[in-house]
Amino acid sequence: MPRRTKEEAEQTRQEILYSALDIFYEKGYSKTTFDEIAKRINLTKGAVYWHFRNKPDIISALIKEAFSRTNESIARKVPIVNTLNDLRAHFICLAELLRDNPNYRKFMFFMLFQMEWSETLFLHIGSSVKEIRDFPLNIIRQALTNSQKSGEISKDIDINNTTITIFSLWQGMLSYAISRNSLVNFPHLFFTSFD
C-alpha cells in the first residue's frame, strides 16, 4: 500500500472527527463506538485507532478544533476584547456563528445536551482543554477589569462575581436558543435586554 501523505492523513483525521461528531450528535457519547465512526466513512476501526487512542481523545480533539475555528472566525471581526463594546461585539459574533454554521451548532448541541460527562472523562481530558474551558471567563474578566480601570463601570463592582454572572447568563441563553432552535434573533437578544 502506498504511503499516505501528511495532507491525506490530516484529511482522514478531519473525516474521523466529523463522523464522530455526527454520531455523537445522533446517539450521544456513550452509545457511539469506534466501529460506527469508522463505518460511517468507510474506514476500519484500526484506522480510527491510528489517529485516536480512545473516545476521550476524540472529544478533546473536537473541542480543540471547535475552539480554534471559532476564535479564528471571531478574531477577524473582533481582534481584541478590551472594552464592554468589544465584549458585546465578541458575543454577537459568537451568536452569529452559531446561527450561521450548522457544524458549530451541531457541536454545541451535542456538548450542551448529549455529552455524558463523568468524573473519569473530565479528569482524562480536563487538563488538555482547561485553557479552552476558561477562555470565555478570562475575556469577560479582562473586559470588565479594563472597563473598571477606565471608569466605564463602578469601582465597587465585584469583577469575579460579575464575570460569573455574565457567563452564566450567556450559557443560559445559549442553551435556551439551541434547545428551542430559535437562533434567528439570538445574536442580539442577549444584549438588547441590557440596553
Backbone as a chain_set.jsonl record, in Angstrom:
{"seq": "MPRRTKEEAEQTRQEILYSALDIFYEKGYSKTTFDEIAKRINLTKGAVYWHFRNKPDIISALIKEAFSRTNESIARKVPIVNTLNDLRAHFICLAELLRDNPNYRKFMFFMLFQMEWSETLFLHIGSSVKEIRDFPLNIIRQALTNSQKSGEISKDIDINNTTITIFSLWQGMLSYAISRNSLVNFPHLFFTSFD", "coords": {"N": [[0.844, -1.173, 0.0], [0.625, 2.247, -0.844], [2.433, 4.885, 0.773], [0.85, 7.229, 2.889], [0.34, 10.715, 2.457], [1.157, 13.572, 4.491], [-0.878, 15.445, 4.299], [-3.02, 13.871, 3.407], [-3.32, 12.2, 5.6], [-4.09, 14.087, 7.516], [-6.498, 14.907, 6.385], [-7.974, 12.537, 6.613], [-8.045, 12.352, 9.389], [-9.632, 14.613, 9.97], [-12.014, 13.797, 8.726], [-12.671, 11.651, 10.366], [-13.163, 13.016, 12.76], [-15.423, 14.594, 12.026], [-17.206, 12.548, 11.394], [-17.409, 11.292, 13.894], [-18.529, 13.419, 15.368], [-21.032, 13.655, 14.083], [-22.226, 11.178, 14.771], [-22.07, 11.222, 17.578], [-23.751, 13.379, 17.98], [-26.156, 12.336, 17.042], [-26.564, 10.0, 18.635], [-25.398, 10.297, 21.124], [-22.587, 10.37, 23.385], [-21.77, 8.042, 24.934], [-23.039, 5.893, 23.672], [-21.863, 5.619, 21.255], [-19.606, 3.939, 19.087], [-16.229, 3.037, 18.138], [-16.277, 1.435, 15.873], [-18.665, 2.263, 14.58], [-18.033, 4.922, 13.995], [-15.906, 4.538, 12.223], [-17.137, 2.993, 10.152], [-18.964, 4.811, 9.116], [-17.457, 6.415, 7.485], [-16.233, 4.687, 5.816], [-13.873, 3.35, 6.785], [-11.521, 1.266, 8.589], [-11.763, 0.058, 11.958], [-9.255, 0.018, 13.069], [-7.94, 2.005, 11.605], [-9.107, 4.282, 12.648], [-8.198, 4.068, 15.266], [-5.531, 4.501, 14.758], [-5.338, 7.219, 14.515], [-6.604, 8.198, 16.828], [-6.478, 7.314, 20.203], [-8.61, 6.658, 21.872], [-12.101, 7.302, 22.771], [-12.216, 9.596, 24.514], [-9.976, 11.006, 23.55], [-10.907, 11.741, 21.05], [-13.035, 13.442, 21.746], [-11.603, 15.486, 23.048], [-10.084, 16.411, 20.862], [-12.165, 17.312, 19.185], [-13.175, 19.439, 20.731], [-10.945, 21.144, 20.848], [-10.631, 21.691, 18.119], [-13.088, 22.963, 17.47], [-12.883, 25.212, 19.123], [-10.591, 26.466, 18.09], [-11.341, 27.055, 15.389], [-13.592, 28.657, 15.86], [-12.515, 30.84, 17.319], [-10.702, 31.862, 15.451], [-12.456, 32.743, 13.481], [-13.979, 34.691, 14.87], [-11.961, 36.449, 15.69], [-11.254, 37.703, 13.345], [-13.179, 39.652, 13.086], [-13.393, 40.831, 15.612], [-10.663, 41.563, 16.936], [-9.453, 42.095, 19.432], [-10.488, 41.981, 22.816], [-11.143, 44.299, 24.845], [-12.815, 46.212, 25.941], [-16.185, 46.963, 27.127], [-17.789, 47.291, 24.889], [-16.279, 45.867, 22.997], [-16.541, 43.332, 24.125], [-19.263, 42.902, 23.897], [-19.462, 42.899, 21.055], [-17.912, 40.644, 20.53], [-19.478, 38.543, 21.662], [-21.766, 38.803, 20.102], [-20.739, 38.138, 17.573], [-20.067, 35.483, 18.106], [-22.614, 34.407, 18.585], [-23.768, 34.838, 16.072], [-22.172, 33.167, 14.534], [-22.923, 30.716, 15.59], [-25.586, 30.694, 14.794], [-25.276, 30.691, 11.991], [-23.567, 28.619, 11.212], [-23.851, 25.352, 10.626], [-22.335, 23.063, 11.471], [-20.972, 23.986, 13.744], [-23.146, 24.606, 15.349], [-24.229, 22.047, 15.636], [-22.139, 20.843, 17.061], [-22.233, 22.384, 19.447], [-24.832, 21.783, 20.347], [-24.559, 19.051, 20.835], [-22.531, 19.135, 22.848], [-23.821, 20.551, 24.897], [-26.213, 19.135, 25.38], [-26.081, 16.366, 24.847], [-23.754, 15.207, 25.668], [-22.313, 13.01, 27.823], [-20.941, 13.678, 30.587], [-18.491, 12.47, 32.813], [-16.789, 11.983, 35.924], [-14.398, 10.629, 35.543], [-13.977, 10.879, 32.749], [-13.81, 13.662, 32.568], [-11.524, 14.105, 34.11], [-9.707, 12.84, 32.458], [-9.635, 14.394, 30.093], [-9.705, 16.983, 30.984], [-7.41, 18.608, 31.714], [-6.237, 19.011, 29.246], [-7.971, 20.663, 27.942], [-8.329, 22.826, 29.556], [-7.536, 25.553, 29.246], [-9.188, 26.287, 27.149], [-11.696, 25.892, 28.293], [-11.628, 27.881, 30.256], [-11.403, 30.185, 28.782], [-13.694, 31.888, 27.917], [-14.457, 33.012, 30.386], [-12.126, 34.363, 31.052], [-11.931, 36.348, 29.022], [-14.205, 37.867, 29.524], [-13.677, 38.725, 32.149], [-11.336, 40.234, 31.684], [-12.288, 42.327, 30.027], [-14.115, 43.528, 31.774], [-12.393, 44.295, 33.854], [-10.689, 46.132, 32.535], [-12.647, 48.023, 31.853], [-13.451, 48.854, 34.343], [-11.088, 50.046, 35.281], [-10.929, 52.181, 33.48], [-13.045, 53.678, 34.263], [-15.496, 53.249, 33.169], [-17.215, 51.42, 34.289], [-18.352, 51.053, 37.668], [-16.095, 51.265, 40.452], [-16.845, 49.76, 42.577], [-17.946, 47.414, 41.738], [-17.874, 43.917, 41.883], [-15.591, 42.172, 40.236], [-15.094, 39.39, 39.753], [-17.51, 38.074, 40.563], [-19.312, 39.354, 38.834], [-18.288, 38.582, 36.38], [-18.818, 35.804, 36.427], [-21.594, 35.919, 36.566], [-22.315, 37.166, 34.101], [-21.253, 35.266, 32.319], [-22.801, 33.027, 33.045], [-25.377, 33.906, 32.367], [-25.022, 34.121, 29.605], [-24.503, 31.398, 28.942], [-26.934, 30.266, 29.729], [-28.792, 31.542, 28.008], [-27.76, 30.69, 25.588], [-28.126, 27.89, 25.777], [-30.92, 27.861, 25.925], [-31.656, 29.009, 23.422], [-30.541, 27.151, 21.592], [-31.823, 24.753, 22.349], [-34.445, 25.293, 21.735], [-34.295, 25.772, 19.128], [-34.249, 28.397, 18.229], [-32.667, 30.485, 16.828], [-32.623, 32.679, 15.198], [-32.977, 35.41, 16.055], [-31.151, 35.371, 18.033], [-28.41, 36.426, 18.111], [-28.619, 39.163, 18.861], [-30.372, 39.208, 20.947], [-29.389, 38.61, 23.54], [-27.978, 40.915, 24.3], [-29.709, 43.072, 23.878], [-31.458, 43.044, 25.951], [-30.092, 44.321, 27.908], [-29.727, 46.899, 27.098]], "CA": [[0.0, 0.0, 0.0], [1.464, 3.438, -0.87], [2.448, 5.693, 1.986], [-0.049, 8.388, 2.859], [0.994, 11.993, 2.701], [0.72, 14.264, 5.7], [-2.16, 16.077, 3.985], [-4.034, 12.815, 3.376], [-3.534, 11.779, 6.983], [-4.865, 15.145, 8.174], [-7.85, 14.847, 5.839], [-8.609, 11.384, 7.246], [-8.294, 12.745, 10.789], [-10.787, 15.506, 9.957], [-13.191, 12.987, 8.408], [-12.993, 10.897, 11.585], [-13.771, 13.958, 13.714], [-16.778, 14.926, 11.577], [-18.008, 11.336, 11.546], [-17.666, 11.143, 15.322], [-19.479, 14.461, 15.777], [-22.358, 13.28, 13.578], [-22.795, 10.063, 15.54], [-22.27, 11.724, 18.939], [-24.926, 14.245, 17.894], [-27.337, 11.488, 16.844], [-26.752, 8.946, 19.634], [-24.749, 10.574, 22.395], [-21.196, 9.927, 23.503], [-21.564, 6.688, 25.46], [-23.595, 4.878, 22.78], [-21.103, 5.631, 19.996], [-18.437, 3.061, 19.085], [-15.222, 3.273, 17.097], [-16.753, 0.755, 14.662], [-19.642, 3.122, 13.903], [-17.309, 6.082, 13.459], [-15.138, 4.064, 11.065], [-18.037, 2.566, 9.075], [-19.614, 5.988, 8.538], [-16.583, 6.992, 6.449], [-15.597, 3.562, 5.109], [-12.55, 3.024, 7.318], [-11.502, 0.195, 9.581], [-11.615, 0.525, 13.336], [-7.823, 0.224, 13.259], [-7.575, 3.306, 11.037], [-9.531, 5.298, 13.627], [-7.249, 3.959, 16.378], [-4.239, 5.056, 14.357], [-5.421, 8.666, 14.736], [-7.094, 8.488, 18.179], [-6.358, 6.138, 21.067], [-9.878, 6.339, 22.523], [-13.125, 8.334, 22.576], [-11.839, 10.875, 25.131], [-9.073, 11.729, 22.642], [-11.741, 12.335, 20.001], [-13.735, 14.594, 22.352], [-10.599, 16.534, 23.239], [-9.765, 16.974, 19.542], [-13.334, 18.069, 18.728], [-13.23, 20.686, 21.495], [-9.844, 21.999, 20.386], [-10.936, 22.091, 16.747], [-14.175, 23.948, 17.506], [-12.341, 26.418, 19.747], [-9.67, 27.099, 17.146], [-12.103, 27.612, 14.263], [-14.446, 29.729, 16.372], [-11.712, 32.015, 17.647], [-10.18, 32.438, 14.201], [-13.559, 33.447, 12.831], [-14.334, 35.881, 15.652], [-10.813, 37.376, 15.715], [-11.251, 38.514, 12.119], [-14.095, 40.771, 13.288], [-13.108, 41.454, 16.907], [-9.334, 41.019, 17.246], [-9.106, 42.269, 20.848], [-11.638, 42.239, 23.682], [-10.65, 45.116, 25.952], [-13.861, 47.077, 26.497], [-17.515, 46.363, 27.122], [-18.235, 47.237, 23.488], [-15.582, 44.722, 22.395], [-17.14, 42.118, 24.675], [-20.565, 42.783, 23.227], [-19.206, 42.508, 19.668], [-17.422, 39.266, 20.581], [-20.592, 37.633, 21.875], [-22.642, 38.866, 18.927], [-20.081, 37.308, 16.54], [-20.205, 34.086, 18.518], [-24.006, 34.03, 18.361], [-23.975, 34.77, 14.621], [-21.509, 31.946, 14.086], [-23.8, 29.617, 15.998], [-26.777, 30.754, 13.931], [-24.965, 30.524, 10.575], [-22.684, 27.484, 10.935], [-24.518, 24.127, 11.095], [-21.427, 22.165, 12.201], [-20.735, 24.541, 15.077], [-24.41, 24.445, 16.076], [-24.304, 20.62, 15.969], [-21.161, 20.63, 18.128], [-22.732, 22.977, 20.694], [-25.981, 20.993, 20.797], [-24.011, 17.829, 21.418], [-21.816, 19.414, 24.102], [-24.751, 21.023, 25.924], [-27.367, 18.283, 25.666], [-25.915, 14.937, 24.631], [-22.471, 14.745, 26.185], [-22.434, 12.425, 29.156], [-19.698, 13.904, 31.318], [-18.256, 11.722, 34.052], [-15.576, 12.467, 36.59], [-13.257, 9.988, 34.886], [-13.779, 11.519, 31.451], [-13.355, 15.027, 32.795], [-10.128, 14.02, 34.544], [-8.899, 12.418, 31.311], [-9.426, 15.459, 29.102], [-9.806, 18.302, 31.617], [-6.191, 19.419, 31.656], [-5.913, 19.355, 27.863], [-8.89, 21.697, 27.465], [-8.528, 23.816, 30.628], [-7.428, 26.905, 28.686], [-10.392, 26.496, 26.351], [-12.805, 25.998, 29.246], [-11.52, 29.14, 30.991], [-11.275, 31.313, 27.857], [-14.763, 32.891, 27.983], [-14.375, 33.72, 31.663], [-10.975, 35.268, 31.002], [-12.179, 37.542, 28.208], [-15.182, 38.689, 30.248], [-12.957, 39.332, 33.274], [-10.425, 41.254, 31.161], [-13.081, 43.482, 29.571], [-14.646, 44.196, 32.971], [-11.26, 44.919, 34.561], [-10.32, 47.333, 31.771], [-13.745, 48.984, 31.952], [-13.401, 49.402, 35.695], [-9.921, 50.946, 35.326], [-11.202, 53.385, 32.692], [-14.164, 54.398, 34.857], [-16.731, 52.939, 32.454], [-18.065, 50.795, 35.309], [-18.02, 51.458, 39.034], [-15.015, 50.57, 41.178], [-17.47, 48.904, 43.585], [-18.41, 46.155, 41.147], [-17.011, 42.753, 42.101], [-15.283, 41.673, 38.885], [-15.241, 37.932, 39.668], [-18.928, 37.725, 40.595], [-19.938, 39.863, 37.615], [-17.823, 37.691, 35.31], [-19.579, 34.554, 36.517], [-22.987, 36.235, 36.246], [-22.427, 37.362, 32.646], [-21.021, 33.975, 31.673], [-23.962, 32.171, 33.313], [-26.47, 34.403, 31.526], [-24.708, 33.715, 28.23], [-24.698, 29.951, 28.831], [-28.361, 30.0, 29.828], [-29.452, 31.963, 26.769], [-27.256, 29.795, 24.552], [-28.852, 26.622, 25.931], [-32.317, 28.105, 25.589], [-31.78, 29.227, 21.976], [-30.257, 25.902, 20.885], [-32.839, 23.736, 22.648], [-35.704, 25.692, 21.098], [-33.963, 26.049, 17.733], [-34.677, 29.776, 17.956], [-31.398, 31.194, 16.7], [-32.724, 33.788, 14.252], [-32.724, 36.675, 16.754], [-30.249, 35.125, 19.159], [-27.223, 37.271, 18.216], [-28.847, 40.453, 19.519], [-31.269, 39.01, 22.073], [-28.661, 38.654, 24.806], [-27.547, 42.26, 24.668], [-30.769, 44.061, 23.855], [-32.096, 43.062, 27.261], [-29.306, 45.187, 28.793], [-29.646, 48.265, 26.55]], "C": [[0.895, 1.244, 0.0], [1.338, 4.225, 0.436], [1.551, 6.903, 1.834], [0.743, 9.659, 3.119], [0.456, 12.583, 3.995], [-0.656, 14.894, 5.49], [-3.291, 15.046, 3.97], [-4.348, 12.33, 4.788], [-4.37, 12.811, 7.739], [-6.303, 15.15, 7.673], [-8.624, 13.682, 6.466], [-8.952, 11.701, 8.697], [-9.527, 13.637, 10.881], [-12.074, 14.738, 9.662], [-13.633, 12.174, 9.619], [-13.687, 11.817, 12.588], [-15.2, 14.307, 13.312], [-17.715, 13.722, 11.691], [-18.388, 11.136, 13.01], [-18.69, 12.169, 15.786], [-20.89, 14.109, 15.315], [-22.997, 12.202, 14.446], [-23.004, 10.463, 16.996], [-23.551, 12.562, 18.995], [-26.203, 13.41, 17.808], [-27.623, 10.593, 18.05], [-26.246, 9.29, 21.028], [-23.378, 9.921, 22.452], [-21.092, 8.449, 23.872], [-22.073, 5.597, 24.526], [-22.851, 4.776, 21.448], [-19.872, 4.746, 20.122], [-17.457, 3.475, 17.985], [-15.646, 2.61, 15.784], [-17.724, 1.638, 13.881], [-18.976, 4.337, 13.263], [-16.575, 5.68, 12.183], [-16.054, 3.72, 9.89], [-18.679, 3.763, 8.379], [-18.785, 6.574, 7.395], [-15.742, 5.919, 5.756], [-14.137, 3.344, 5.507], [-12.66, 1.797, 8.212], [-11.391, 0.825, 10.963], [-10.147, 0.82, 13.627], [-7.359, 1.567, 12.719], [-7.967, 4.435, 11.99], [-8.567, 5.283, 14.814], [-5.872, 4.515, 16.016], [-4.197, 6.559, 14.631], [-5.787, 9.027, 16.178], [-7.052, 7.216, 19.013], [-7.697, 5.688, 21.627], [-10.878, 7.484, 22.294], [-12.793, 9.636, 23.315], [-10.867, 11.689, 24.271], [-9.857, 12.399, 21.514], [-12.468, 13.561, 20.55], [-12.779, 15.759, 22.527], [-10.263, 17.206, 21.911], [-10.93, 17.788, 18.989], [-13.425, 19.423, 19.432], [-12.161, 21.65, 21.005], [-10.11, 22.538, 18.984], [-12.011, 23.178, 16.722], [-13.675, 25.275, 18.082], [-11.457, 27.184, 18.766], [-10.425, 27.774, 16.003], [-12.97, 28.789, 14.699], [-13.638, 30.989, 16.635], [-11.1, 32.667, 16.422], [-11.254, 33.267, 13.506], [-13.903, 34.748, 13.559], [-13.206, 36.905, 15.624], [-10.706, 38.211, 14.453], [-12.135, 39.75, 12.282], [-13.798, 41.551, 14.568], [-11.755, 40.929, 17.386], [-8.945, 41.095, 18.725], [-10.377, 42.57, 21.629], [-11.117, 42.96, 24.923], [-11.739, 45.907, 26.655], [-15.191, 46.333, 26.512], [-18.081, 46.289, 25.705], [-17.569, 46.082, 22.743], [-16.222, 43.41, 22.838], [-18.495, 41.856, 24.018], [-20.374, 42.29, 21.782], [-18.732, 41.051, 19.596], [-18.586, 38.284, 20.719], [-21.584, 37.655, 20.713], [-22.048, 38.03, 17.796], [-20.225, 35.824, 16.854], [-21.624, 33.587, 18.261], [-24.316, 33.925, 16.871], [-23.336, 33.512, 14.034], [-22.372, 30.726, 14.406], [-25.036, 29.552, 15.106], [-26.458, 30.309, 12.5], [-24.155, 29.281, 10.227], [-23.297, 26.19, 11.488], [-23.599, 23.169, 11.868], [-21.14, 22.676, 13.603], [-21.99, 24.386, 15.943], [-24.569, 22.985, 16.52], [-23.359, 20.301, 17.14], [-21.694, 21.165, 19.459], [-23.94, 22.217, 21.225], [-25.497, 19.718, 21.48], [-23.37, 18.1, 22.777], [-22.778, 19.816, 25.228], [-25.789, 19.973, 26.33], [-27.136, 16.786, 25.527], [-24.589, 14.382, 25.126], [-22.648, 14.254, 27.607], [-21.1, 12.564, 29.889], [-19.652, 13.019, 32.546], [-16.983, 12.277, 34.667], [-14.33, 11.895, 35.916], [-12.945, 10.647, 33.548], [-13.234, 12.928, 31.634], [-11.897, 15.046, 33.253], [-9.216, 13.668, 33.381], [-8.616, 13.57, 30.35], [-9.365, 16.851, 29.713], [-8.572, 19.168, 31.481], [-5.866, 19.84, 30.225], [-6.827, 20.445, 27.31], [-9.147, 22.786, 28.504], [-8.494, 25.245, 30.09], [-8.675, 27.255, 27.879], [-11.595, 26.711, 27.267], [-12.811, 27.354, 29.935], [-11.533, 30.373, 30.09], [-12.419, 32.32, 27.961], [-14.744, 33.688, 29.284], [-13.242, 34.735, 31.641], [-11.241, 36.505, 30.155], [-13.218, 38.448, 28.858], [-14.479, 39.443, 31.374], [-12.042, 40.462, 32.797], [-11.179, 42.506, 30.72], [-13.641, 44.246, 30.767], [-13.546, 44.923, 33.739], [-10.835, 46.198, 33.852], [-11.389, 48.416, 31.888], [-13.799, 49.615, 33.341], [-12.242, 50.39, 35.841], [-10.188, 52.252, 34.59], [-12.351, 54.209, 33.26], [-15.492, 54.131, 34.16], [-17.731, 52.221, 33.36], [-17.518, 51.139, 36.682], [-16.883, 50.624, 39.621], [-15.573, 49.581, 42.198], [-17.919, 47.545, 43.046], [-17.385, 45.053, 41.398], [-16.807, 42.073, 40.745], [-15.524, 40.168, 38.772], [-16.702, 37.51, 39.661], [-19.647, 38.176, 39.33], [-19.536, 39.013, 36.415], [-18.65, 36.414, 35.285], [-21.042, 34.789, 36.147], [-23.184, 36.398, 34.742], [-22.248, 36.04, 31.912], [-22.231, 33.056, 31.852], [-25.175, 32.603, 32.496], [-26.268, 33.976, 30.074], [-24.99, 32.229, 28.034], [-26.18, 29.593, 28.863], [-29.097, 30.369, 28.547], [-29.022, 31.089, 25.593], [-28.011, 28.466, 24.592], [-30.309, 26.772, 25.52], [-32.497, 28.209, 24.072], [-31.551, 27.933, 21.203], [-31.358, 24.879, 21.121], [-34.169, 24.046, 21.981], [-35.528, 25.939, 19.595], [-34.457, 27.435, 17.318], [-33.445, 30.666, 17.892], [-31.47, 32.419, 15.801], [-32.375, 35.116, 14.921], [-31.704, 36.55, 17.87], [-29.049, 36.064, 19.222], [-27.446, 38.579, 18.973], [-29.729, 40.338, 20.757], [-30.569, 39.191, 23.413], [-28.374, 40.084, 25.238], [-28.655, 43.292, 24.644], [-31.494, 44.127, 25.18], [-31.332, 43.954, 28.247], [-29.217, 46.62, 28.299], [-30.575, 49.207, 27.267]], "O": [[1.847, 1.296, 0.779], [0.299, 4.227, 1.096], [1.502, 7.525, 0.773], [1.692, 9.67, 3.902], [-0.569, 12.145, 4.519], [-1.496, 14.879, 6.389], [-4.388, 15.314, 4.461], [-5.506, 12.08, 5.124], [-5.255, 12.449, 8.513], [-7.229, 15.372, 8.453], [-9.796, 13.83, 6.81], [-10.033, 11.353, 9.174], [-10.37, 13.449, 11.758], [-13.107, 14.998, 10.277], [-14.829, 12.025, 9.869], [-14.687, 11.434, 13.196], [-16.095, 14.316, 14.157], [-18.885, 13.872, 12.045], [-19.541, 10.846, 13.328], [-19.619, 11.83, 16.519], [-21.843, 14.252, 16.081], [-24.168, 12.303, 14.813], [-24.011, 10.086, 17.595], [-24.331, 12.46, 19.942], [-27.211, 13.742, 18.431], [-28.777, 10.438, 18.449], [-26.625, 8.644, 22.004], [-23.061, 9.033, 21.661], [-20.401, 7.689, 23.195], [-21.578, 4.471, 24.583], [-23.182, 3.935, 20.612], [-19.171, 4.789, 21.133], [-17.819, 4.169, 17.034], [-15.404, 3.154, 14.707], [-17.618, 1.749, 12.66], [-19.306, 4.728, 12.143], [-16.619, 6.396, 11.183], [-15.778, 4.112, 8.756], [-18.91, 3.722, 7.17], [-19.33, 7.154, 6.457], [-14.686, 6.203, 5.189], [-13.273, 3.173, 4.647], [-13.757, 1.351, 8.545], [-10.977, 1.976, 11.108], [-9.832, 1.766, 14.35], [-6.482, 2.202, 13.305], [-7.245, 5.424, 12.121], [-8.165, 6.335, 15.311], [-5.133, 4.955, 16.897], [-3.14, 7.107, 14.943], [-5.33, 10.047, 16.695], [-7.533, 6.166, 18.585], [-7.916, 4.495, 21.838], [-10.536, 8.506, 21.698], [-13.07, 10.707, 22.776], [-10.926, 12.919, 24.263], [-9.508, 13.496, 21.076], [-12.512, 14.602, 19.894], [-13.112, 16.895, 22.19], [-10.167, 18.431, 21.84], [-10.716, 18.84, 18.387], [-13.718, 20.436, 18.798], [-12.434, 22.828, 20.773], [-9.842, 23.705, 18.7], [-11.862, 24.19, 16.038], [-14.017, 26.342, 17.57], [-11.569, 28.403, 18.635], [-10.17, 28.937, 15.69], [-13.07, 29.793, 13.993], [-14.03, 32.08, 16.222], [-10.99, 33.891, 16.359], [-10.985, 34.359, 13.006], [-14.095, 35.786, 12.925], [-13.466, 38.106, 15.543], [-10.137, 39.302, 14.474], [-11.863, 40.786, 11.677], [-13.932, 42.774, 14.606], [-11.697, 39.966, 18.15], [-8.192, 40.252, 19.213], [-11.237, 43.32, 21.168], [-10.71, 42.339, 25.905], [-11.606, 46.238, 27.833], [-15.309, 45.227, 25.984], [-18.773, 45.331, 25.361], [-18.216, 45.397, 21.951], [-16.419, 42.497, 22.036], [-18.814, 40.729, 23.638], [-21.058, 41.364, 21.348], [-19.12, 40.317, 18.687], [-18.667, 37.306, 19.976], [-22.175, 36.626, 20.383], [-22.772, 37.292, 17.129], [-20.476, 35.013, 15.963], [-21.814, 32.472, 17.774], [-25.044, 33.026, 16.451], [-23.901, 32.875, 13.145], [-22.524, 29.823, 13.583], [-25.471, 28.469, 14.715], [-27.267, 29.631, 11.866], [-24.064, 28.921, 9.053], [-23.263, 25.962, 12.697], [-24.044, 22.529, 12.821], [-21.073, 21.891, 14.549], [-21.897, 24.071, 17.13], [-24.993, 22.719, 17.644], [-23.726, 19.592, 18.077], [-21.618, 20.482, 20.48], [-24.06, 22.024, 22.434], [-25.966, 19.356, 22.559], [-23.629, 17.384, 23.744], [-22.562, 19.454, 26.384], [-26.199, 19.923, 27.49], [-27.929, 16.001, 26.047], [-24.342, 13.182, 25.003], [-23.082, 14.999, 28.486], [-20.244, 11.682, 29.82], [-20.657, 12.84, 33.234], [-16.201, 12.957, 34.002], [-13.331, 12.593, 35.742], [-11.787, 10.939, 33.249], [-12.306, 13.339, 30.937], [-11.123, 15.906, 32.832], [-8.08, 14.139, 33.317], [-7.499, 13.712, 29.852], [-9.008, 17.808, 29.025], [-8.682, 20.351, 31.162], [-5.286, 20.904, 30.01], [-6.491, 21.085, 26.313], [-10.075, 23.581, 28.353], [-9.345, 26.059, 30.449], [-9.155, 28.387, 27.924], [-12.408, 27.606, 27.039], [-13.876, 27.921, 30.176], [-11.66, 31.494, 30.584], [-12.151, 33.515, 28.082], [-14.986, 34.895, 29.283], [-13.387, 35.844, 32.156], [-10.824, 37.602, 30.525], [-13.121, 39.67, 28.754], [-14.662, 40.65, 31.534], [-11.978, 41.52, 33.423], [-10.751, 43.623, 31.01], [-13.641, 45.477, 30.772], [-13.751, 46.038, 34.218], [-10.641, 47.231, 34.493], [-11.065, 49.597, 32.008], [-14.155, 50.785, 33.482], [-12.398, 51.447, 36.453], [-9.73, 53.312, 35.018], [-12.607, 55.319, 32.793], [-16.509, 54.723, 34.521], [-18.942, 52.391, 33.218], [-16.343, 51.478, 36.824], [-16.737, 49.439, 39.322], [-14.868, 48.672, 42.635], [-18.234, 46.637, 43.816], [-16.191, 45.23, 41.16], [-17.73, 41.48, 40.186], [-16.104, 39.717, 37.786], [-17.1, 36.679, 38.845], [-20.5, 37.456, 38.812], [-20.355, 38.755, 35.532], [-19.126, 35.998, 34.228], [-21.659, 33.952, 35.488], [-24.116, 35.831, 34.172], [-23.003, 35.73, 30.991], [-22.639, 32.38, 30.907], [-25.917, 31.761, 31.991], [-27.2, 33.532, 29.403], [-25.646, 31.845, 27.065], [-26.631, 28.724, 28.118], [-29.926, 29.603, 28.056], [-29.824, 30.787, 24.71], [-28.477, 27.978, 23.563], [-30.862, 25.905, 24.844], [-33.385, 27.573, 23.505], [-32.285, 27.643, 20.258], [-31.784, 24.206, 20.182], [-34.942, 23.131, 21.695], [-36.48, 26.27, 18.889], [-34.999, 27.627, 16.23], [-33.206, 31.488, 18.777], [-30.477, 33.131, 15.655], [-31.555, 35.87, 14.398], [-31.425, 37.521, 18.573], [-28.687, 36.477, 20.324], [-26.54, 39.052, 19.66], [-29.819, 41.287, 21.537], [-31.094, 39.847, 24.312], [-28.513, 40.421, 26.414], [-28.553, 44.307, 25.334], [-32.086, 45.155, 25.51], [-31.861, 44.306, 29.301], [-28.687, 47.479, 29.003], [-30.632, 50.39, 26.933]]}, "num_chains": 1, "name": "protein.A"}
